[in-house]
Amino acid sequence: MQRLTLIFSRWFVGILFIFSGLIKANDPLGFGYKLQEYFDVFHLSFLNGWATGIAIILCVLEIVLGALLLFGFWKNTVTKGLLALIIFFTFLTFVSAAFKVVTSCGCFGDAIPLTPWQSFSKDLVLLLMIIYLYLKRELIQPVTNHPGWQSGLFSAVFAASLFFGTFTYNFLPIIDFLPYKVGASIPENMKIPEGAPQDEYLIMYQLKHKKTGETKTMSDKDYMKLEIWKDEDWEVVGTPEKKLIKKGYDVKIKDLLITDASGTDYTKEIIENPYYNLVVVAYSLDNANEKAIGETNALALNAAEQFNIRTVLLTSNSAQDADEFSTKMKLFMEVFYADAVPLKSMVRANPGVMLLKNGVVVQKWHYNSLPSFDKLAEQYFSK
């Protein structure tokens, strides 16, 4: 029985750590955004500039430790490393759940969203299994005792995981789990389907007895059903609270609003353009790659002149900053504004480019992989 428990724990923990690391390494920039939320909570905002690098290191650490556990190499160091990592993650998920400071831990990226309490429960199970592995570490047998093979396998896993995280950071995720992925219809992802279940709420009242001082909380349904409102000794104090009791259909895109400098809504006009149009996403002009912006601007000029293709640039900067940037870069593109959160989800790059047609994401590119105008014209605009 002990042997089976050890084998199960070893494989379960090892595979889950590798899977978790790979999912996050598929989108290290997104994981970096999540780390920034934690940094802000713990007043470590000075680390925000290092968030993506830390994200990649954590992903590599998860993958390598998971693989080494499966290989059975360096069991003392590996089980201690796993124990330290899971204690760290359990602490973070507990803080998220108990204090409601980060709504999603990002444990499995956007592939498998978990609530804070689900994340904490998952980490507690892993913590118990890793403690067991640590206590029984002497029973773990390596697949080989040859030092050369051990070093070689370690180096291969480390190099492959580091390459994967660096590659996806520079050339977009291999698998896109976000609502702006290629083939997605942005307008459809902003709608609630007909007949879809709606969120259900209760209004919670705080009641106080005028004579005894007794207090109690009661829902609006019970308040009416028990006709407590007829009893003049009870009074409602404070402000009633709205409590979600049943989650309805979750709209995939609920925070996208595109405006011009004066605040006029251009969302529908831009995302529902029936023709090809280019959307350049630079959520932060302060940190955007200016060389890439310049190349994209030249591409936009050619696209407009030869195929009447409209190109817009979306940013979360202020209108004043964007105007100064536009003048400095001599931008041909029209500039519009949106919140940084949806812009970061559109393309994991700053800048990134989306090709839309009738609201559907035809293709999108990191600035490192943006094709030339001739290739775009041949593959899309000329057809």
C-alpha positions in Angstrom: 0.0 0.0 0.0 2.8 2.4 0.9 4.5 1.7 -2.4 1.4 2.4 -4.4 0.7 5.6 -2.4 4.3 6.8 -3.1 4.1 6.0 -6.8 0.7 7.7 -7.2 1.8 10.8 -5.3 5.1 11.0 -7.2 3.3 10.8 -10.6 0.4 13.0 -9.7 2.6 15.8 -8.3 5.2 15.5 -11.1 2.7 15.6 -13.9 0.6 18.4 -12.4 3.7 20.6 -11.8 4.9 20.0 -15.4 1.4 20.7 -16.7 1.0 23.8 -14.6 4.4 25.1 -15.7 3.8 24.4 -19.4 0.4 26.1 -19.3 1.8 29.3 -17.7 5.0 29.2 -19.9 2.6 29.1 -22.9 1.6 32.7 -21.9 4.4 34.1 -19.7 3.3 37.7 -20.3 -0.2 36.8 -19.0 1.3 35.1 -15.9 3.5 38.2 -15.5 0.3 40.4 -15.4 -1.0 38.1 -12.7 2.2 38.4 -10.6 1.9 42.2 -10.9 -1.5 41.9 -9.1 0.1 40.1 -6.3 3.0 42.6 -6.2 0.5 45.4 -5.8 -1.3 43.6 -3.0 2.0 43.1 -1.0 3.2 46.6 -1.9 6.0 45.2 -4.0 5.2 47.3 -7.1 8.9 47.9 -7.7 9.1 44.3 -9.0 6.5 45.0 -11.7 9.2 45.6 -14.3 10.7 42.2 -13.6 7.3 40.4 -13.5 7.7 38.6 -16.9 11.2 37.4 -16.1 10.1 36.1 -12.7 7.1 34.4 -14.4 9.4 32.6 -16.8 11.7 31.5 -14.0 8.8 30.2 -11.9 7.5 28.2 -14.9 10.9 26.7 -15.6 11.2 25.8 -11.9 7.8 24.1 -11.9 8.6 22.1 -15.0 12.1 21.1 -13.9 11.1 20.1 -10.4 8.2 18.1 -11.8 10.4 16.3 -14.3 13.2 15.6 -11.7 10.6 14.1 -9.4 9.5 11.7 -12.1 13.1 10.9 -12.9 13.8 10.4 -9.2 17.0 12.5 -9.4 18.4 14.4 -6.4 15.4 13.5 -4.2 16.4 15.5 -1.2 16.9 18.7 -3.1 13.9 18.2 -5.3 11.4 17.4 -2.6 12.6 20.4 -0.5 12.2 22.6 -3.6 8.7 21.3 -4.3 7.8 21.8 -0.6 9.1 25.4 -0.6 7.2 26.1 -3.9 3.9 24.7 -2.8 4.1 26.5 0.6 4.6 29.7 -1.3 1.7 29.0 -3.7 -0.6 27.9 -0.9 0.1 31.2 1.0 -0.7 33.2 -2.2 -3.9 31.4 -2.9 -5.0 31.6 0.7 -4.5 35.4 0.7 -6.5 35.6 -2.6 -9.3 33.6 -1.2 -9.5 35.0 2.3 -9.1 38.6 1.5 -10.5 38.6 -2.1 -7.6 40.6 -3.4 -6.9 38.6 -6.6 -9.9 37.0 -8.2 -8.0 34.3 -10.0 -4.7 32.8 -9.1 -3.6 32.0 -12.6 -2.5 28.5 -11.5 -3.3 27.1 -14.9 -3.3 30.3 -16.8 -6.4 31.1 -18.8 -6.8 27.4 -19.9 -8.5 26.3 -16.6 -9.7 29.3 -14.6 -10.1 28.5 -10.9 -11.8 30.5 -8.1 -9.5 31.5 -5.2 -11.0 28.8 -2.9 -10.6 26.1 -5.6 -7.0 27.1 -6.1 -6.4 27.0 -2.3 -8.0 23.6 -2.0 -5.9 22.3 -4.9 -2.7 23.6 -3.2 -3.7 22.0 0.1 -4.0 18.6 -1.5 -0.7 19.1 -3.3 0.9 20.3 0.0 -0.2 17.1 1.8 1.1 14.9 -1.0 4.5 16.7 -1.2 4.9 16.5 2.6 4.3 12.7 2.2 6.9 12.6 -0.6 9.4 14.5 1.5 8.9 12.2 4.5 9.3 9.1 2.2 12.0 10.6 -0.1 14.5 7.8 0.7 12.1 5.3 -1.0 12.2 7.2 -4.3 14.3 5.3 -6.9 15.9 7.1 -9.8 15.4 5.9 -13.4 19.2 5.9 -13.7 22.1 6.4 -11.3 24.6 7.5 -14.0 25.7 11.0 -13.2 26.2 11.8 -16.9 22.6 10.8 -17.8 21.2 12.7 -14.8 23.0 15.9 -15.7 22.1 15.5 -19.4 18.4 14.9 -18.7 18.4 17.9 -16.3 20.1 20.1 -18.8 17.7 19.0 -21.6 14.5 19.7 -19.5 15.9 23.1 -18.2 16.9 24.2 -21.7 13.6 23.1 -23.3 11.5 24.8 -20.7 13.5 28.0 -20.8 13.4 28.1 -24.6 9.6 27.5 -24.6 8.9 30.3 -22.2 11.2 32.7 -24.0 9.8 31.7 -27.4 6.1 32.3 -26.4 7.1 35.6 -24.9 8.6 36.8 -28.1 6.2 35.2 -30.6 2.8 34.9 -28.8 1.3 31.8 -27.1 1.3 28.5 -29.0 -2.3 27.9 -27.9 -4.5 31.0 -27.3 -7.1 30.5 -24.6 -8.3 34.1 -24.6 -11.6 35.4 -26.2 -9.6 37.3 -28.8 -8.0 34.2 -30.3 -7.8 33.6 -34.0 -11.2 32.6 -35.4 -13.1 34.2 -32.6 -15.9 36.7 -33.3 -15.4 39.7 -31.0 -19.1 40.9 -31.3 -20.4 37.5 -30.5 -18.2 37.1 -27.5 -19.6 40.4 -26.1 -23.2 39.1 -26.2 -25.3 37.0 -23.9 -26.9 34.3 -26.0 -30.7 34.3 -26.1 -32.1 32.1 -23.3 -28.9 32.0 -21.4 -29.2 31.9 -17.6 -28.8 35.3 -15.9 -27.1 36.0 -12.6 -29.4 35.6 -9.6 -29.1 37.8 -6.6 -30.6 38.3 -3.2 -30.9 41.6 -1.4 -29.5 41.2 2.2 -30.9 43.5 4.9 -29.4 44.2 8.2 -32.2 44.4 10.8 -32.1 45.7 14.4 -34.7 45.4 17.1 -35.4 48.8 18.5 -36.1 47.5 22.1 -33.6 44.7 22.6 -30.8 45.8 20.2 -30.8 42.3 18.6 -29.5 42.3 15.1 -29.9 39.8 12.3 -29.4 39.5 8.5 -32.3 38.6 6.3 -32.8 38.3 2.5 -35.4 40.3 0.8 -37.4 37.1 0.1 -37.6 36.1 3.8 -38.2 39.8 4.7 -41.4 39.7 2.6 -42.4 36.1 3.3 -42.2 36.5 7.1 -43.8 40.0 6.8 -41.3 41.3 9.3 -41.8 44.7 7.8 -45.2 44.8 9.6 -43.4 44.6 13.0 -42.6 48.2 14.0 -40.0 47.0 16.5 -37.7 45.9 13.7 -35.9 48.5 11.5 -33.5 48.2 8.5 -30.1 49.7 9.3 -27.2 50.4 7.0 -27.3 49.9 3.3 -28.8 46.6 1.8 -26.2 44.5 0.1 -26.6 42.6 -3.2 -25.5 39.0 -2.9 -24.9 36.7 -5.9 -26.5 33.3 -5.2 -26.3 31.7 -8.6 -23.9 32.6 -11.4 -25.4 33.0 -14.9 -23.8 33.0 -18.3 -20.4 34.5 -18.2 -19.9 36.9 -21.1 -16.4 36.2 -22.6 -15.7 39.9 -23.3 -17.4 42.3 -20.9 -15.0 45.1 -20.5 -14.2 46.4 -24.0 -15.1 50.0 -24.7 -13.2 51.8 -27.5 -13.5 55.6 -27.5 -11.9 58.6 -29.2 -10.2 61.4 -27.2 -13.6 63.0 -26.5 -15.1 59.8 -25.1 -17.3 59.0 -28.1 -18.0 55.2 -28.3 -16.4 53.7 -31.5 -16.5 50.1 -30.3 -19.1 48.8 -32.7 -17.7 50.8 -35.7 -14.2 49.4 -35.2 -14.9 45.7 -34.3 -17.8 45.2 -36.8 -16.1 46.6 -39.8 -17.2 44.3 -42.7 -13.9 44.7 -44.5 -10.4 43.9 -43.6 -9.0 46.3 -41.0 -5.9 46.3 -38.9 -6.0 46.9 -35.2 -2.6 47.8 -33.6 -2.7 47.2 -29.8 -0.2 49.1 -27.7 -1.7 49.2 -24.2 1.3 51.3 -23.0 2.9 53.7 -25.4 5.6 54.4 -22.7 6.9 50.9 -23.0 6.0 50.1 -26.6 8.7 49.1 -29.0 9.1 52.2 -31.1 10.8 50.5 -34.0 7.9 48.1 -34.3 5.4 51.0 -34.1 7.3 52.8 -37.0 7.2 49.6 -39.1 3.5 49.1 -38.4 2.8 52.7 -39.3 4.5 52.3 -42.7 2.5 49.1 -43.2 -0.7 51.0 -42.4 0.1 53.7 -44.9 0.7 51.2 -47.7 -2.5 49.3 -46.8 -4.6 52.4 -47.0 -3.1 53.7 -50.2 -3.2 50.4 -52.1 -6.2 48.6 -50.7 -8.1 51.2 -48.7 -7.5 49.2 -45.5 -8.3 51.1 -42.3 -5.8 50.8 -39.4 -6.4 52.0 -35.9 -4.1 52.1 -32.8 -5.6 51.2 -29.4 -3.9 52.4 -26.3 -4.7 53.0 -22.6 -2.6 56.1 -22.4 -4.1 59.5 -21.9 -5.2 61.5 -25.0 -2.5 64.0 -24.3 0.3 61.4 -24.1 -1.0 59.6 -27.2 -1.1 62.9 -29.1 2.5 63.6 -28.2 3.5 60.1 -29.1 1.6 60.3 -32.4 3.3 63.6 -33.3 6.7 62.2 -32.4 6.2 59.0 -34.4 4.4 60.8 -37.2 1.6 58.3 -37.0 -0.7 57.7 -39.9 -2.9 55.4 -37.9 -6.0 56.7 -36.1 -5.7 56.6 -32.3 -8.4 55.3 -30.0 -8.6 54.5 -26.4 -9.6 51.5 -24.2 -8.8 50.1 -20.8 -5.5 48.3 -20.4 -7.1 45.0 -19.2 -8.8 44.1 -22.5 -5.9 45.5 -24.5 -3.5 43.1 -22.7 -5.8 40.2 -23.6 -6.1 41.1 -27.3 -2.5 40.5 -28.1 0.3 39.5 -25.8 2.7 42.1 -27.2 3.3 45.8 -27.0 2.6 46.5 -29.8 0.7 43.6 -31.3 -1.4 43.6 -34.5 -4.8 42.0 -35.2 -6.3 41.6 -38.6 -10.1 41.8 -38.3 -12.9 41.2 -40.8 -16.6 41.6 -39.9 -15.6 41.3 -36.2 -13.7 38.0 -36.6 -10.0 37.8 -35.7 -8.5 36.6 -38.9 -4.9 36.6 -37.6 -2.8 38.3 -35.1 1.0 38.8 -34.7 3.6 39.8 -32.2 5.7 42.6 -33.5 8.6 40.2 -33.8 6.6 38.1 -36.3 4.7 40.7 -38.2 4.8 39.8 -41.9 5.8 42.3 -44.6 3.2 44.4 -46.4 3.7 42.3 -49.6 3.0 39.1 -47.7 -0.1 40.6 -46.1 -1.3 41.8 -49.5 -0.8 38.5 -51.2 -2.3 36.4 -48.4 -5.2 38.6 -47.4 -5.8 42.0 -49.1 -5.6 40.8 -52.7 -8.3 38.1 -52.2 
